[in-house]
Amino acid sequence: MPQIHLDDETVARLDALREDDEEYDDLINELMNIYEASERTLFHAGDEY
């Protein structure tokens, strides 16, 4: 499994988003899903014109 290194500020921001000792993996997956969903929304927004 690849390892990533995050600075202290990024870890603090992630910790602020975690709920009930949520695993970092779960949080990162959730953030990626949100990003992908918003990307698709922006992509399809242009279809309405």
Contacts in CASP RR format, 6 or more apart in sequence:
PFRMAT RR
TARGET T0000
AUTHOR 0000-0000-0000
METHOD contacts of the structure
MODEL  1
MPQIHLDDETVARLDALREDDEEYDDLINELMNIYEASERTLFHAGDEY
6 14 0 8 1.000
14 24 0 8 1.000
14 27 0 8 1.000
17 27 0 8 1.000
17 31 0 8 1.000
18 24 0 8 1.000
18 27 0 8 1.000
END
